[in-house]
Amino acid sequence: MYDIVVIGAGPGGIAAAQEAKRLGARVALVEKEKIGGVCLNKGCIPTKALINKAKAFKETQKNISKGIFSGNIRAEWSEMLENAVSVVGVGRGGIESAIKSLGVDLYYGKAAIFSGNKVRVEESEGAEVELNYEKGVVVAVGSEPKKFKEFNQFEGNAVLYSDDIFKLRELPNKILIVGGGAMGCEFASLFANLGAEVILVEYFSTLLPKILDEDFSRSTIMREFKKPPKKINVITGASLKDIEKDCSGKITAALSDNQFFEVDKILIAAGRTVNSEIFGDLKSENIADKNILFIGDAKGVCGTAYIADKEGVDAVNLLLQDNNDCMSCIDANSFLCVYRDMEVSQCLSKNILVPYVIFSDPEIAVVGLTEKLATEKGIKIRIAKYLYRQMGRSHCDGEVAGEVKMLVNADDNRVVGVQLFGDCATEIIQIAYVLMNQKIFYEGWIDLLWPHPVYGEIFKEALKTLKR
């Protein structure tokens, strides 16, 4: 008999299992494929390993002109993949060892929830294990790429989805990427830095429309993507309409705006859908009183690994409370509650601070309100901006592309939103998150002692413009 059964060993499930053991519970953790989930095995970690190597390749090429390197260099895609696989393997081994050392019982197989407080696990060999639980179940089954049925015949050949990066055996010379969100922008940077010709197609009028103000998107990422040496062809207000592949293997992508492109591959990175095949004799609409809690992407809206991590901790604490119906005791401030059926961008409208990072090149990071949301909420704002090229550190590193846009509430002088584009943006956004979370007046940001030269100084310099 277990206190808690956790289904799914991604970031959220692992955090839930660890928290449960910390609180002294008996825990079973069930994973259908490989421990670590999409984040470790197909998403966050391997893609960042590839992005890192692609950026190093770009930097090496740039340094040739500065007399640091000489000779011809080339990107070996197969070796980059091997490195990414190695990184994943190390991470997976470490997590599995840590989980087992805590005393968590780890099962591999497909789980289904049944009435009578039972979870049945169908193992790969065909055997079935029945797990009985007392307190509840945490469902952390994650998500998978959103598939388009009209292109099924091309999947795995002409068409790849965001989880299929390891199926790409050689670097394409020309690739069309569908989706101008986080994944699309990261993949566009990856392939462009390796010298591929990239066409990036987004349905809306700007890239990253859910988290960036339109003016900021246009003046930063859309502008920089189009510059050499990347020369990413950014097409907005369009979608993939049709695909043709002739007997010679030539692939032609037809867009809704009547543009046609001959490419080597088409990568679709246009959202994700929930993995939902987890119910045995229970109906999904009748589980509110069964102490079955959904976290992360399993809630029905795809979010981020770090939100799933926080929700896993919240879920376990709720289940282990002495309350027969844990659904009735969800704190209004609990991540488990506030993120139910919401994307990260939607959380902004509820004043919930969430740092959001995108590992494009240059990087993008945001936290707090956009100008549009602030206006809709009736908040009078002052806007502070500052360019990367105005900072010494940017010139030292040769990374002068970038900008920050900061929103300050004109009534109380507190920073309510930050949009950042540039080198190390994904690292320094946490500074803004912490200071905003502590509700520091913008003058307090300026008065802090900032080391020099560092990228974080951009916040101070931007806010100083408001005092002129």
SULDAUR-V315741 format. One record per residue. N is the residue number from 1. OMEGA is omega in whole degrees, -180 to 180 (none if undefined). Layout:
n=N omega=OMEGA
n=N omega=OMEGA
//
This chain:
n=1 omega=177
n=2 omega=171
n=3 omega=-176
n=4 omega=170
n=5 omega=178
n=6 omega=-180
n=7 omega=-179
n=8 omega=-176
n=9 omega=169
n=10 omega=-178
n=11 omega=-179
n=12 omega=-180
n=13 omega=179
n=14 omega=178
n=15 omega=179
n=16 omega=-179
n=17 omega=180
n=18 omega=180
n=19 omega=180
n=20 omega=178
n=21 omega=177
n=22 omega=-179
n=23 omega=174
n=24 omega=-177
n=25 omega=172
n=26 omega=-169
n=27 omega=169
n=28 omega=179
n=29 omega=-176
n=30 omega=178
n=31 omega=-177
n=32 omega=-176
n=33 omega=-177
n=34 omega=-179
n=35 omega=-177
n=36 omega=177
n=37 omega=180
n=38 omega=-176
n=39 omega=-177
n=40 omega=-169
n=41 omega=-175
n=42 omega=-170
n=43 omega=-171
n=44 omega=-170
n=45 omega=-178
n=46 omega=180
n=47 omega=178
n=48 omega=175
n=49 omega=178
n=50 omega=180
n=51 omega=179
n=52 omega=-179
n=53 omega=179
n=54 omega=178
n=55 omega=177
n=56 omega=178
n=57 omega=178
n=58 omega=-179
n=59 omega=179
n=60 omega=178
n=61 omega=-179
n=62 omega=-177
n=63 omega=176
n=64 omega=-178
n=65 omega=-180
n=66 omega=175
n=67 omega=-178
n=68 omega=179
n=69 omega=174
n=70 omega=180
n=71 omega=-178
n=72 omega=175
n=73 omega=178
n=74 omega=179
n=75 omega=177
n=76 omega=-176
n=77 omega=-177
n=78 omega=179
n=79 omega=175
n=80 omega=178
n=81 omega=179
n=82 omega=179
n=83 omega=180
n=84 omega=178
n=85 omega=179
n=86 omega=178
n=87 omega=179
n=88 omega=-179
n=89 omega=179
n=90 omega=180
n=91 omega=-179
n=92 omega=180
n=93 omega=179
n=94 omega=-180
n=95 omega=-178
n=96 omega=179
n=97 omega=-179
n=98 omega=-180
n=99 omega=-179
n=100 omega=-179
n=101 omega=177
n=102 omega=-178
n=103 omega=176
n=104 omega=177
n=105 omega=-175
n=106 omega=178
n=107 omega=176
n=108 omega=180
n=109 omega=-180
n=110 omega=-176
n=111 omega=173
n=112 omega=-177
n=113 omega=-180
n=114 omega=175
n=115 omega=-178
n=116 omega=179
n=117 omega=-179
n=118 omega=170
n=119 omega=179
n=120 omega=-178
n=121 omega=176
n=122 omega=-177
n=123 omega=-174
n=124 omega=-180
n=125 omega=179
n=126 omega=179
n=127 omega=-180
n=128 omega=178
n=129 omega=178
n=130 omega=180
n=131 omega=177
n=132 omega=-179
n=133 omega=-177
n=134 omega=-173
n=135 omega=-179
n=136 omega=-178
n=137 omega=172
n=138 omega=-179
n=139 omega=-177
n=140 omega=-171
n=141 omega=173
n=142 omega=-175
n=143 omega=178
n=144 omega=-178
n=145 omega=175
n=146 omega=-177
n=147 omega=179
n=148 omega=-173
n=149 omega=-177
n=150 omega=-180
n=151 omega=-177
n=152 omega=-176
n=153 omega=-178
n=154 omega=-175
n=155 omega=180
n=156 omega=180
n=157 omega=177
n=158 omega=-174
n=159 omega=173
n=160 omega=173
n=161 omega=-170
n=162 omega=179
n=163 omega=-171
n=164 omega=-172
n=165 omega=-179
n=166 omega=177
n=167 omega=179
n=168 omega=-172
n=169 omega=178
n=170 omega=-177
n=171 omega=180
n=172 omega=174
n=173 omega=-178
n=174 omega=-177
n=175 omega=175
n=176 omega=-179
n=177 omega=-180
n=178 omega=180
n=179 omega=-179
n=180 omega=174
n=181 omega=-177
n=182 omega=-177
n=183 omega=-179
n=184 omega=-180
n=185 omega=178
n=186 omega=180
n=187 omega=178
n=188 omega=178
n=189 omega=-180
n=190 omega=-175
n=191 omega=178
n=192 omega=179
n=193 omega=177
n=194 omega=174
n=195 omega=180
n=196 omega=173
n=197 omega=-172
n=198 omega=170
n=199 omega=-178
n=200 omega=-174
n=201 omega=179
n=202 omega=-177
n=203 omega=-179
n=204 omega=-172
n=205 omega=178
n=206 omega=174
n=207 omega=179
n=208 omega=-174
n=209 omega=-176
n=210 omega=-175
n=211 omega=-179
n=212 omega=170
n=213 omega=-176
n=214 omega=-178
n=215 omega=-179
n=216 omega=178
n=217 omega=-178
n=218 omega=-175
n=219 omega=-178
n=220 omega=-171
n=221 omega=-179
n=222 omega=178
n=223 omega=-176
n=224 omega=179
n=225 omega=-176
n=226 omega=-178
n=227 omega=172
n=228 omega=6
n=229 omega=-178
n=230 omega=-178
n=231 omega=176
n=232 omega=179
n=233 omega=-178
n=234 omega=180
n=235 omega=180
n=236 omega=-179
n=237 omega=-178
n=238 omega=178
n=239 omega=177
n=240 omega=-175
n=241 omega=-175
n=242 omega=177
n=243 omega=175
n=244 omega=176
n=245 omega=-176
n=246 omega=-174
n=247 omega=179
n=248 omega=180
n=249 omega=-180
n=250 omega=-177
n=251 omega=177
n=252 omega=178
n=253 omega=178
n=254 omega=180
n=255 omega=-178
n=256 omega=178
n=257 omega=176
n=258 omega=171
n=259 omega=-179
n=260 omega=-179
n=261 omega=171
n=262 omega=-175
n=263 omega=175
n=264 omega=-180
n=265 omega=172
n=266 omega=179
n=267 omega=180
n=268 omega=180
n=269 omega=-173
n=270 omega=174
n=271 omega=-178
n=272 omega=178
n=273 omega=-174
n=274 omega=170
n=275 omega=-170
n=276 omega=-177
n=277 omega=-176
n=278 omega=-176
n=279 omega=175
n=280 omega=179
n=281 omega=177
n=282 omega=174
n=283 omega=-175
n=284 omega=-178
n=285 omega=-176
n=286 omega=-176
n=287 omega=-175
n=288 omega=-178
n=289 omega=-176
n=290 omega=-177
n=291 omega=176
n=292 omega=-176
n=293 omega=-179
n=294 omega=179
n=295 omega=177
n=296 omega=-179
n=297 omega=-178
n=298 omega=179
n=299 omega=-179
n=300 omega=176
n=301 omega=-175
n=302 omega=-177
n=303 omega=-177
n=304 omega=-179
n=305 omega=-175
n=306 omega=173
n=307 omega=177
n=308 omega=178
n=309 omega=-179
n=310 omega=180
n=311 omega=178
n=312 omega=178
n=313 omega=179
n=314 omega=-176
n=315 omega=-179
n=316 omega=179
n=317 omega=177
n=318 omega=-178
n=319 omega=-177
n=320 omega=174
n=321 omega=179
n=322 omega=-178
n=323 omega=-176
n=324 omega=179
n=325 omega=-175
n=326 omega=180
n=327 omega=-178
n=328 omega=-175
n=329 omega=178
n=330 omega=179
n=331 omega=-180
n=332 omega=180
n=333 omega=-180
n=334 omega=176
n=335 omega=-178
n=336 omega=-179
n=337 omega=-172
n=338 omega=-180
n=339 omega=-179
n=340 omega=178
n=341 omega=178
n=342 omega=170
n=343 omega=179
n=344 omega=-177
n=345 omega=-180
n=346 omega=180
n=347 omega=-179
n=348 omega=-177
n=349 omega=179
n=350 omega=179
n=351 omega=177
n=352 omega=-177
n=353 omega=177
n=354 omega=173
n=355 omega=-176
n=356 omega=-173
n=357 omega=179
n=358 omega=-174
n=359 omega=172
n=360 omega=176
n=361 omega=-3
n=362 omega=-176
n=363 omega=179
n=364 omega=177
n=365 omega=180
n=366 omega=172
n=367 omega=179
n=368 omega=-174
n=369 omega=166
n=370 omega=178
n=371 omega=-180
n=372 omega=-180
n=373 omega=179
n=374 omega=178
n=375 omega=-180
n=376 omega=-180
n=377 omega=178
n=378 omega=-180
n=379 omega=176
n=380 omega=-173
n=381 omega=168
n=382 omega=-175
n=383 omega=176
n=384 omega=179
n=385 omega=176
n=386 omega=-177
n=387 omega=175
n=388 omega=-175
n=389 omega=176
n=390 omega=-178
n=391 omega=-179
n=392 omega=-177
n=393 omega=-179
n=394 omega=-180
n=395 omega=176
n=396 omega=-177
n=397 omega=-177
n=398 omega=-179
n=399 omega=-173
n=400 omega=179
n=401 omega=178
n=402 omega=-177
n=403 omega=172
n=404 omega=173
n=405 omega=-177
n=406 omega=180
n=407 omega=180
n=408 omega=176
n=409 omega=-176
n=410 omega=-178
n=411 omega=-177
n=412 omega=176
n=413 omega=176
n=414 omega=177
n=415 omega=-178
n=416 omega=179
n=417 omega=177
n=418 omega=172
n=419 omega=-171
n=420 omega=180
n=421 omega=179
n=422 omega=-179
n=423 omega=179
n=424 omega=179
n=425 omega=-178
n=426 omega=178
n=427 omega=-172
n=428 omega=178
n=429 omega=180
n=430 omega=176
n=431 omega=-180
n=432 omega=-180
n=433 omega=-178
n=434 omega=-178
n=435 omega=177
n=436 omega=-180
n=437 omega=178
n=438 omega=178
n=439 omega=179
n=440 omega=174
n=441 omega=-176
n=442 omega=176
n=443 omega=178
n=444 omega=175
n=445 omega=-177
n=446 omega=-175
n=447 omega=178
n=448 omega=177
n=449 omega=-177
n=450 omega=174
n=451 omega=-179
n=452 omega=-5
n=453 omega=176
n=454 omega=-179
n=455 omega=-178
n=456 omega=178
n=457 omega=-177
n=458 omega=178
n=459 omega=179
n=460 omega=-176
n=461 omega=178
n=462 omega=-177
n=463 omega=177
n=464 omega=180
n=465 omega=180
n=466 omega=-178
n=467 omega=-179
n=468 omega=none
//
